[in-house]
Amino acid sequence: MKSIKMLMMAVLTILSFTVFAQDSTKHKIKTQKDSVTYTCPMHSDVVSNKPGKCPKCGMSLTASKKEQMKMEVMKIYTCPMHPDVTSDKPGKCSKCRMDLVEKKTTN
C-alpha cells in the first residue's frame, strides 16, 4: 500500500510539472503604430507618437533613428497553419506545435 501511494505521488508530481511547463500564452507583438515615436529632422526636441508636421518648421515628422533601427531588426515568426499565432522569437506554435517560420515583412 505504501508503494502504491509513493507511485501515485510520483505520477501526480510528474503530471503537474508537464501541465504547468506548457507554454499556453500567445506571444503578441505590438503593432508598429503603437510603438513608433516620430521626430522632426531639424528639431530633435519635437517628439510625437503619430506622424504629422513639426510645429516649428512645418517639416514632416519621421520615425526616430532608434525606431528605424528597431523596424529593420524586428523579425516576426508565425505558424504556417495558424497565421494568427505570432511571436518575436522562433519556437513552436501554441496550437499545433509546428515550428514557427519567419514572416516576410516589408519596411
C-alpha positions in Angstrom: 0.0 0.0 0.0 2.9 2.3 0.8 4.5 1.7 -2.5 1.2 2.5 -4.3 0.9 5.8 -2.5 4.5 6.7 -3.4 3.9 5.7 -7.0 0.8 7.9 -7.2 2.6 10.8 -5.6 5.4 10.5 -8.3 2.8 10.3 -11.1 1.0 13.4 -9.8 4.2 15.3 -9.4 5.3 14.5 -13.0 1.9 15.3 -14.4 1.8 18.7 -12.6 5.2 19.6 -14.0 4.2 18.7 -17.5 0.9 20.6 -17.4 2.5 23.8 -16.0 5.5 23.6 -18.2 3.4 24.0 -21.4 3.6 27.5 -22.9 0.0 28.3 -23.3 0.4 32.1 -23.6 0.2 33.6 -27.0 3.0 36.0 -27.9 1.6 39.2 -29.0 3.7 41.8 -30.8 3.0 45.5 -30.6 2.0 47.0 -33.9 4.4 49.4 -35.3 1.9 52.3 -34.9 1.8 51.7 -31.1 5.5 51.8 -30.5 6.9 54.3 -33.0 7.9 57.8 -32.0 8.3 60.5 -34.6 10.7 63.4 -34.6 11.5 66.4 -36.7 14.7 66.0 -38.8 15.7 69.6 -37.9 14.4 69.8 -34.3 15.2 66.7 -32.3 13.3 68.1 -29.3 10.0 67.8 -31.2 8.6 64.3 -30.4 5.2 62.8 -31.3 3.6 59.4 -31.1 1.9 59.9 -34.5 3.1 61.3 -37.9 2.4 64.9 -38.7 4.1 68.3 -39.2 6.7 69.9 -37.0 5.1 72.9 -35.2 8.4 74.9 -35.5 9.3 74.5 -39.2 6.4 72.6 -40.8 8.6 69.7 -42.0 7.1 66.2 -41.9 7.9 64.2 -38.8 9.8 61.0 -39.4 10.3 57.9 -37.4 13.2 58.4 -35.0 16.6 56.8 -35.7 16.1 54.4 -32.8 12.7 53.3 -34.1 14.0 52.9 -37.7 16.7 50.6 -36.3 14.1 48.6 -34.4 11.9 48.2 -37.5 14.9 46.9 -39.5 15.9 44.4 -36.9 12.4 43.3 -35.9 11.5 39.8 -37.1 8.1 38.2 -36.8 7.6 34.5 -36.6 4.3 32.9 -37.5 2.8 29.4 -37.8 2.3 28.1 -41.3 -1.1 26.6 -40.3 -2.3 29.3 -37.9 -1.3 32.8 -39.1 -2.9 34.3 -36.0 -0.2 32.8 -33.8 2.8 35.1 -33.9 6.0 35.6 -31.9 9.1 37.8 -31.9 11.2 34.7 -31.3 11.5 31.3 -33.1 9.7 28.4 -31.4 6.7 26.2 -31.6 3.1 27.0 -32.4 0.9 27.0 -29.3 -1.9 25.3 -31.2 -0.3 22.6 -33.3 3.3 22.6 -32.0 4.7 23.2 -35.6 7.9 25.2 -35.9 7.3 28.9 -36.4 8.7 30.4 -39.6 9.9 33.9 -40.2 7.3 36.1 -41.8 8.3 38.2 -44.7 7.9 41.9 -43.7 8.1 45.0 -45.8 9.8 48.0 -44.3 
